[in-house]
Structures are given as structure tokens and as C-alpha cells.
Amino acid sequence: MPHQKRAISPLRKVSLTAGLLYILTFISIPTLILYGPIHEPNYIIGPANNNAVILGGLLEITVALAGIATAIILFPVLKKQKESLALGLVASRVLEAGTMFAGVAFLLSVVTLQTTGAGKDALVTSHVLVSLYDRIFLLGQGFIPAINDLLLGTLLYKSRLVPRSLSVIGIAGALPLVAGFTAIMFGYIDRISPLAGLSAVPVAVFEFSLGFYLIVKGFRPSAIE
């Protein structure tokens, strides 16, 4: 009797797709380097690597779309636990993506000033646009992700779709991220300081671990039955 391939269940497809998308959201990490030159005071009046900034923008847009997709794909499963929280996760992801789109638009506007030879007269404008990017980045990727993971962690904890220990990382990880965001907003720490980076580590660990778990294991059978 010929060997037959075992069909992948719809729920396994959901977990696999969501896991891959969560891993995909980490491709924007290189933007920390790619966006480095655009923060130089004289970026628009000197020789600039605009391709690096454009690539960074494309990576951010990809992450924004992947973030929305994770919430939409997981919604049919999560709404069975509490629909209002699942809807909140979708809304929060869309809001996060909106801030990323706006941030990319600010930086691409600076690129336009550089490529069109706007000169010294546009230096102040370029500085304002970069500052707007930094502020909206702080909000969109320094605060809203905490809301995302608090909602997702709570839904996963209640549903037991993944090990509760993993869900707890998401819930607890939101707290240091909010603390870091608040400290930066009030000027206690710099946005690129080691403390600011450390405050984001628990959320990053949660989302990467969740993505990896969903790819390898999928949803726990006992929680689905």
C-alpha cells in the first residue's frame, strides 16, 4: 500500500503561519544600523547612502504588515477565549503598523530632501522629520508592543494554547517595556541607552519564542479538544 501524506489540519496551518510571521517581524533589526547615517546632523548636504535608508524602510513596512497578519490569523482561534481581547489585539497591531508606516514616510521625506539637493536651508526640516521618526518609533515600537503582548499573553494563558510559562513571559515582559518607554519620555534614560535596550528584551524573547514554538509544536492538543 503506497505511503500517504498526512494532511495538515487547519489549526496547524494557522499556528505554522503565525509562527513564521512572528519570526519575520525580527527582520527589521538591521534598521538600527541602516538608519544610523540619517541621524547625522548634515545628512542631507553630504554624500549619503540613501539605499540603506530605503532598505530599512522596506524592512519596517514588511514587519508592519507581518504584525497585522499575525493578529488577523490568530483572531479566529483567540476569539473563542474572549472576543473583545482578540479584537483589541487586532486593533493594537493595526495601530502599531500605522506608526511604522508614518515613521518610514518621515525618513523617506528626508531622503527626498537629500536627493533633490535641498541644501542647508532644509537642514532644520530634516532634523524635525528625523525627530518625528524617533518619537513615533518610541510610541509605536516602545509602548504599543507592550499592549500587544499583554493582550496576547493573557489570551494564551487562559486558553492554554501554548505552555503557560511562555504566556507569562509575554504578560510580565510588558511591564519593563512600559517602564523603559516612560523613562525615555521623561528624559531619565536615552532612547539608545543599554537600559532602553534591556527593557525590550523580555518582549523580544516572548515573541521569538512564541514564533519558534508555533512553528515546531503548534497549538497544544489538550487546549483545542
C-alpha contacts under 8 A as a table, 3 or more apart, distances in Angstrom:
res1	aa1	res2	aa2	distance
8	I	12	R	6.24
8	I	13	K	6.63
9	S	12	R	5.17
9	S	13	K	6.36
10	P	13	K	5.06
10	P	14	V	6.32
11	L	14	V	4.96
11	L	15	S	6.26
11	L	219	F	7.63
12	R	15	S	5.12
12	R	16	L	5.97
12	R	218	G	5.98
12	R	219	F	7.23
13	K	16	L	5.12
13	K	17	T	5.96
14	V	17	T	5.28
14	V	18	A	6.02
14	V	73	I	6.49
14	V	74	L	6.98
15	S	18	A	5.15
15	S	19	G	5.95
15	S	74	L	7.85
15	S	214	L	5.18
15	S	215	I	6.66
15	S	218	G	5.19
15	S	219	F	6.43
16	L	19	G	5.11
16	L	20	L	6.23
16	L	214	L	5.73
16	L	215	I	4.69
16	L	216	V	7.86
16	L	218	G	6.54
17	T	20	L	5.21
17	T	21	L	6.21
17	T	73	I	7.87
17	T	215	I	7.67
18	A	21	L	5.11
18	A	22	Y	6.17
18	A	69	A	7.86
18	A	70	T	5.29
18	A	73	I	6.55
18	A	74	L	6.95
18	A	211	G	6.97
18	A	214	L	7.16
18	A	215	I	7.99
19	G	22	Y	5.15
19	G	23	I	6.37
19	G	210	L	6.87
19	G	211	G	3.78
19	G	212	F	6.14
19	G	213	Y	7.24
19	G	214	L	4.85
19	G	215	I	5.05
20	L	23	I	5.18
20	L	24	L	6.14
20	L	211	G	6.27
20	L	212	F	7.84
20	L	215	I	6.60
21	L	24	L	4.80
21	L	25	T	6.41
21	L	66	A	5.63
21	L	67	G	7.36
21	L	69	A	7.45
21	L	70	T	6.24
21	L	211	G	7.43
22	Y	25	T	5.32
22	Y	26	F	7.50
22	Y	66	A	7.35
22	Y	67	G	7.32
22	Y	70	T	6.87
22	Y	207	E	6.46
22	Y	208	F	6.68
22	Y	210	L	7.62
22	Y	211	G	5.01
23	I	26	F	5.79
23	I	27	I	7.93
23	I	207	E	7.78
23	I	208	F	5.99
23	I	211	G	5.57
23	I	212	F	7.26
24	L	27	I	5.77
24	L	63	V	6.87
24	L	66	A	6.96
25	T	28	S	6.74
25	T	62	T	7.69
25	T	63	V	4.69
25	T	64	A	7.76
25	T	66	A	6.30
25	T	67	G	6.76
26	F	29	I	5.92
26	F	63	V	7.44
27	I	30	P	7.05
27	I	59	L	6.53
27	I	63	V	7.17
28	S	31	T	5.59
28	S	56	G	7.09
28	S	59	L	5.23
28	S	60	E	5.62
28	S	63	V	6.66
29	I	32	L	6.23
30	P	33	I	5.53
30	P	34	L	6.17
30	P	56	G	7.33
31	T	34	L	4.58
31	T	35	Y	5.51
31	T	36	G	7.99
31	T	53	V	7.94
31	T	56	G	4.99
31	T	59	L	7.66
31	T	60	E	7.92
32	L	35	Y	5.77
32	L	36	G	6.41
33	I	36	G	5.10
34	L	37	P	7.25
34	L	52	A	5.11
34	L	53	V	5.75
34	L	55	L	7.65
34	L	56	G	5.88
35	Y	38	I	5.57
35	Y	39	H	7.06
35	Y	52	A	7.13
35	Y	53	V	5.61
35	Y	56	G	6.82
36	G	39	H	5.74
36	G	40	E	7.50
37	P	40	E	5.45
37	P	43	Y	6.86
37	P	48	A	7.48
37	P	49	N	7.68
38	I	41	P	7.96
38	I	43	Y	5.70
38	I	53	V	7.46
38	I	107	L	7.98
38	I	130	V	7.63
39	H	43	Y	7.20
39	H	130	V	6.82
40	E	43	Y	5.31
41	P	123	L	7.78
41	P	127	H	7.14
42	N	45	I	5.61
42	N	46	G	6.44
42	N	123	L	7.15
43	Y	46	G	5.69
43	Y	47	P	7.57
43	Y	48	A	6.46
43	Y	114	Q	7.41
44	I	47	P	7.89
44	I	48	A	7.36
44	I	110	V	7.20
44	I	111	V	7.42
44	I	113	L	6.40
44	I	114	Q	4.20
44	I	115	T	7.81
44	I	117	G	7.54
44	I	118	A	7.48
44	I	119	G	6.77
44	I	120	K	7.98
44	I	123	L	7.01
44	I	126	S	7.42
45	I	114	Q	6.53
45	I	117	G	7.25
45	I	118	A	7.78
45	I	119	G	5.45
45	I	120	K	6.57
48	A	114	Q	7.87
49	N	52	A	5.69
49	N	53	V	7.20
50	N	53	V	5.21
50	N	54	I	6.21
50	N	111	V	6.32
51	N	54	I	5.03
51	N	55	L	6.00
52	A	55	L	5.12
52	A	56	G	6.16
53	V	56	G	4.98
53	V	57	G	6.19
53	V	107	L	7.57
53	V	108	L	7.63
53	V	111	V	7.78
54	I	57	G	4.98
54	I	58	L	6.30
54	I	108	L	7.05
55	L	58	L	5.09
55	L	59	L	6.25
56	G	59	L	5.08
56	G	60	E	6.24
57	G	60	E	5.11
57	G	61	I	6.19
57	G	104	V	5.38
57	G	107	L	7.94
57	G	108	L	7.73
58	L	61	I	5.12
58	L	62	T	6.17
59	L	62	T	5.09
59	L	63	V	6.27
60	E	63	V	5.03
60	E	64	A	6.13
60	E	100	M	6.68
60	E	101	F	7.81
60	E	104	V	7.37
61	I	64	A	5.01
61	I	65	L	6.28
61	I	97	A	7.92
61	I	100	M	6.95
61	I	101	F	6.37
61	I	104	V	7.67
62	T	65	L	5.29
62	T	66	A	6.11
63	V	66	A	4.97
63	V	67	G	6.00
64	A	67	G	5.14
64	A	68	I	6.48
64	A	96	E	7.35
64	A	97	A	4.46
64	A	98	G	7.77
64	A	100	M	6.45
64	A	101	F	7.49
65	L	68	I	5.24
65	L	69	A	6.20
65	L	97	A	6.87
66	A	69	A	4.95
66	A	70	T	6.23
67	G	70	T	5.29
67	G	71	A	6.78
67	G	93	R	6.07
67	G	94	V	7.85
67	G	97	A	7.11
68	I	71	A	5.50
68	I	72	I	6.36
68	I	90	V	6.82
68	I	93	R	5.29
68	I	94	V	5.65
68	I	97	A	7.00
69	A	72	I	5.09
69	A	73	I	5.93
70	T	73	I	5.29
70	T	74	L	6.12
71	A	74	L	5.26
71	A	75	F	5.88
71	A	86	A	7.94
71	A	89	L	6.29
71	A	90	V	5.04
71	A	93	R	6.76
72	I	75	F	5.14
72	I	76	P	7.80
72	I	90	V	6.26
73	I	76	P	6.99
74	L	77	V	5.50
74	L	78	L	6.02
75	F	78	L	5.06
75	F	79	K	5.69
75	F	86	A	5.80
75	F	87	L	7.32
75	F	90	V	7.54
76	P	79	K	5.59
76	P	80	K	7.13
77	V	80	K	5.93
77	V	81	Q	7.87
78	L	81	Q	5.57
78	L	82	K	6.84
78	L	83	E	7.11
78	L	86	A	5.76
78	L	155	L	6.55
78	L	156	L	7.73
78	L	159	S	7.91
79	K	82	K	5.04
79	K	83	E	3.95
79	K	84	S	7.43
79	K	85	L	7.53
79	K	86	A	5.28
79	K	87	L	7.64
80	K	83	E	6.47
81	Q	155	L	6.67
81	Q	158	K	7.24
81	Q	159	S	6.19
82	K	85	L	5.67
82	K	86	A	6.41
82	K	155	L	7.31
83	E	86	A	4.98
83	E	87	L	6.06
84	S	87	L	5.12
84	S	88	G	6.09
85	L	88	G	4.82
85	L	89	L	6.24
85	L	151	L	6.30
85	L	155	L	7.37
86	A	89	L	5.11
86	A	90	V	6.55
86	A	151	L	7.58
86	A	152	L	7.77
86	A	155	L	7.62
87	L	90	V	5.13
87	L	91	A	6.21
88	G	91	A	5.05
88	G	92	S	5.97
88	G	151	L	7.45
89	L	92	S	5.05
89	L	93	R	6.09
89	L	148	N	5.81
89	L	151	L	6.14
89	L	152	L	6.84
90	V	93	R	5.18
90	V	94	V	6.20
91	A	94	V	5.13
91	A	95	L	6.15
92	S	95	L	5.05
92	S	96	E	6.12
92	S	144	I	6.89
92	S	147	I	7.14
92	S	148	N	6.14
93	R	96	E	5.02
93	R	97	A	6.16
93	R	148	N	6.73
94	V	97	A	5.07
94	V	98	G	6.15
95	L	98	G	4.99
95	L	99	T	6.50
95	L	140	G	7.75
95	L	144	I	7.96
96	E	99	T	5.35
96	E	100	M	6.52
96	E	140	G	5.02
96	E	141	Q	7.08
96	E	144	I	6.10
96	E	145	P	7.41
97	A	100	M	5.01
97	A	101	F	6.23
97	A	140	G	7.59
98	G	101	F	5.15
98	G	102	A	6.25
99	T	102	A	5.10
99	T	103	G	6.07
99	T	136	I	6.12
99	T	137	F	7.11
99	T	139	L	7.74
99	T	140	G	5.28
100	M	103	G	5.00
100	M	104	V	6.20
100	M	136	I	7.68
100	M	137	F	6.96
100	M	140	G	6.60
101	F	104	V	5.26
101	F	105	A	6.28
102	A	105	A	5.04
102	A	106	F	6.40
102	A	133	Y	7.87
102	A	136	I	7.85
103	G	106	F	5.16
103	G	107	L	6.55
103	G	132	L	7.41
103	G	133	Y	4.74
103	G	134	D	7.92
103	G	136	I	6.29
103	G	137	F	6.69
104	V	107	L	5.23
104	V	108	L	6.10
104	V	133	Y	7.49
105	A	108	L	5.15
105	A	109	S	6.13
106	F	109	S	5.18
106	F	110	V	6.67
106	F	129	L	5.38
106	F	130	V	6.79
106	F	132	L	7.12
106	F	133	Y	6.04
107	L	110	V	5.08
107	L	111	V	6.46
107	L	129	L	6.72
107	L	130	V	6.35
107	L	133	Y	6.88
108	L	111	V	4.86
108	L	112	T	6.25
109	S	112	T	4.99
109	S	113	L	6.40
109	S	129	L	7.58
110	V	113	L	5.05
110	V	114	Q	6.36
110	V	126	S	5.46
110	V	129	L	6.83
110	V	130	V	7.57
111	V	114	Q	5.08
111	V	115	T	6.14
112	T	115	T	5.19
112	T	116	T	6.00
113	L	116	T	5.42
113	L	117	G	6.27
113	L	118	A	5.22
113	L	119	G	7.87
113	L	122	A	7.25
113	L	126	S	7.47
114	Q	117	G	5.32
114	Q	118	A	6.25
114	Q	119	G	7.54
115	T	118	A	7.80
118	A	121	D	6.86
118	A	122	A	5.78
119	G	122	A	5.84
119	G	123	L	7.10
120	K	123	L	5.18
121	D	124	V	7.33
122	A	125	T	5.16
122	A	126	S	6.20
123	L	126	S	5.13
123	L	127	H	6.22
124	V	127	H	5.09
124	V	128	V	6.22
125	T	128	V	5.13
125	T	129	L	6.27
126	S	129	L	5.11
126	S	130	V	6.24
127	H	130	V	5.19
127	H	131	S	6.11
128	V	131	S	5.02
128	V	132	L	6.09
129	L	132	L	5.02
129	L	133	Y	6.29
130	V	133	Y	5.01
130	V	134	D	6.31
131	S	134	D	5.03
131	S	135	R	6.21
132	L	135	R	5.12
132	L	136	I	6.07
133	Y	136	I	5.24
133	Y	137	F	5.85
134	D	137	F	5.07
134	D	138	L	6.17
135	R	138	L	5.08
135	R	139	L	6.43
136	I	139	L	5.02
136	I	140	G	5.80
137	F	140	G	5.06
137	F	141	Q	5.38
137	F	142	G	6.86
138	L	141	Q	5.60
138	L	142	G	4.65
138	L	143	F	6.84
138	L	181	F	6.98
138	L	191	R	7.90
139	L	142	G	5.33
139	L	143	F	5.18
139	L	144	I	6.49
139	L	181	F	7.83
140	G	143	F	6.12
140	G	144	I	5.42
140	G	145	P	7.29
141	Q	144	I	6.16
141	Q	145	P	5.95
142	G	145	P	6.51
142	G	146	A	7.48
142	G	177	L	6.61
142	G	178	V	7.37
142	G	180	G	7.89
142	G	181	F	5.76
142	G	200	A	7.64
143	F	146	A	5.46
143	F	147	I	7.03
143	F	177	L	6.74
143	F	178	V	5.82
143	F	181	F	6.16
144	I	147	I	5.09
144	I	148	N	6.31
145	P	148	N	4.81
145	P	149	D	6.14
145	P	174	A	7.70
145	P	203	V	7.75
146	A	149	D	5.30
146	A	150	L	6.02
146	A	173	G	7.42
146	A	174	A	4.31
146	A	175	L	7.33
146	A	177	L	6.23
146	A	178	V	6.57
146	A	203	V	7.35
147	I	150	L	5.10
147	I	151	L	6.19
147	I	174	A	6.99
148	N	151	L	5.42
148	N	152	L	6.09
149	D	152	L	4.88
149	D	153	G	5.47
149	D	170	G	5.22
149	D	171	I	6.28
149	D	173	G	7.79
149	D	174	A	6.46
149	D	203	V	7.23
150	L	153	G	5.19
150	L	154	T	6.06
150	L	170	G	6.20
150	L	171	I	4.72
150	L	172	A	7.85
150	L	174	A	6.03
151	L	154	T	5.27
151	L	155	L	6.29
151	L	171	I	7.82
152	L	155	L	5.16
152	L	156	L	6.07
152	L	167	S	7.95
152	L	170	G	7.42
153	G	156	L	5.17
153	G	157	Y	5.93
153	G	167	S	4.64
153	G	168	V	6.50
153	G	169	I	7.65
153	G	170	G	4.92
153	G	171	I	5.11
154	T	157	Y	5.08
154	T	158	K	6.24
154	T	167	S	7.00
154	T	171	I	6.60
155	L	158	K	5.35
155	L	159	S	6.10
156	L	159	S	5.13
156	L	160	R	5.64
156	L	161	L	5.76
156	L	162	V	6.45
156	L	164	R	7.45
156	L	167	S	5.86
157	Y	160	R	5.32
157	Y	161	L	7.59
157	Y	162	V	7.62
157	Y	163	P	7.78
157	Y	164	R	5.32
157	Y	167	S	5.27
157	Y	168	V	7.15
159	S	223	A	6.45
160	R	163	P	6.23
160	R	164	R	6.24
160	R	220	R	7.28
160	R	223	A	5.55
161	L	219	F	5.01
161	L	220	R	5.15
161	L	221	P	7.91
161	L	223	A	5.39
161	L	224	I	7.24
162	V	166	L	6.92
162	V	167	S	7.17
162	V	213	Y	7.99
162	V	218	G	7.98
162	V	219	F	5.95
162	V	220	R	5.84
163	P	166	L	5.48
163	P	167	S	6.74
163	P	220	R	7.89
164	R	167	S	4.91
164	R	168	V	6.15
165	S	168	V	5.17
165	S	169	I	6.66
166	L	169	I	5.34
166	L	170	G	6.92
166	L	206	F	6.87
166	L	209	S	7.70
166	L	210	L	7.26
167	S	170	G	5.27
167	S	171	I	6.49
167	S	206	F	7.84
168	V	171	I	5.04
168	V	172	A	5.87
169	I	172	A	5.25
169	I	173	G	5.52
169	I	202	P	6.77
169	I	203	V	7.55
169	I	205	V	7.93
169	I	206	F	5.76
170	G	173	G	5.10
170	G	174	A	6.51
170	G	202	P	7.39
170	G	203	V	6.18
170	G	206	F	5.35
170	G	207	E	7.63
171	I	174	A	5.71
171	I	175	L	7.69
172	A	175	L	5.76
172	A	176	P	7.82
172	A	202	P	7.92
173	G	176	P	6.03
173	G	177	L	6.72
173	G	200	A	7.91
173	G	201	V	7.95
173	G	202	P	4.69
173	G	203	V	5.12
173	G	206	F	7.60
174	A	177	L	5.29
174	A	178	V	6.27
174	A	202	P	7.74
174	A	203	V	6.57
175	L	178	V	5.30
175	L	179	A	6.22
176	P	179	A	4.84
176	P	180	G	5.98
176	P	199	S	5.05
176	P	200	A	7.25
176	P	202	P	7.88
177	L	180	G	5.08
177	L	181	F	6.13
177	L	199	S	4.89
177	L	200	A	5.38
177	L	203	V	7.49
178	V	181	F	5.00
178	V	182	T	6.12
179	A	182	T	5.15
179	A	183	A	6.15
179	A	199	S	7.49
180	G	183	A	5.09
180	G	184	I	6.23
180	G	195	L	7.41
180	G	196	A	5.59
180	G	199	S	5.51
180	G	200	A	7.88
181	F	184	I	5.27
181	F	185	M	6.16
181	F	196	A	7.73
182	T	185	M	5.05
182	T	186	F	6.30
183	A	186	F	5.40
183	A	187	G	6.13
183	A	188	Y	5.04
183	A	189	I	5.84
184	I	187	G	4.99
184	I	188	Y	5.85
184	I	189	I	5.14
184	I	190	D	5.84
184	I	191	R	5.86
184	I	196	A	7.62
185	M	188	Y	7.77
187	G	190	D	6.76
189	I	193	S	6.61
189	I	195	L	7.36
189	I	196	A	7.16
190	D	193	S	5.09
190	D	196	A	7.12
191	R	196	A	5.92
192	I	196	A	6.29
192	I	197	G	6.97
193	S	196	A	5.28
193	S	197	G	6.54
194	P	197	G	5.05
194	P	198	L	6.11
195	L	198	L	4.99
195	L	199	S	6.20
196	A	199	S	5.29
196	A	200	A	6.92
197	G	200	A	5.48
197	G	201	V	6.76
198	L	201	V	5.18
198	L	202	P	7.97
199	S	202	P	7.08
200	A	203	V	5.64
200	A	204	A	6.32
201	V	204	A	5.06
201	V	205	V	6.05
202	P	205	V	5.03
202	P	206	F	6.12
203	V	206	F	5.06
203	V	207	E	6.21
204	A	207	E	5.32
204	A	208	F	6.03
205	V	208	F	5.32
205	V	209	S	5.81
206	F	209	S	5.20
206	F	210	L	5.88
207	E	210	L	5.05
207	E	211	G	6.08
208	F	211	G	5.13
208	F	212	F	6.15
209	S	212	F	5.08
209	S	213	Y	5.98
210	L	213	Y	5.07
210	L	214	L	6.07
211	G	214	L	5.27
211	G	215	I	6.25
212	F	215	I	5.21
212	F	216	V	6.18
213	Y	216	V	5.24
213	Y	217	K	5.44
213	Y	218	G	6.50
214	L	217	K	5.42
214	L	218	G	4.19
214	L	219	F	6.62
215	I	218	G	5.99
217	K	220	R	7.61
219	F	223	A	7.52
219	F	224	I	7.49
220	R	223	A	5.53
220	R	224	I	6.78
221	P	224	I	5.19
221	P	225	E	6.27
222	S	225	E	5.49
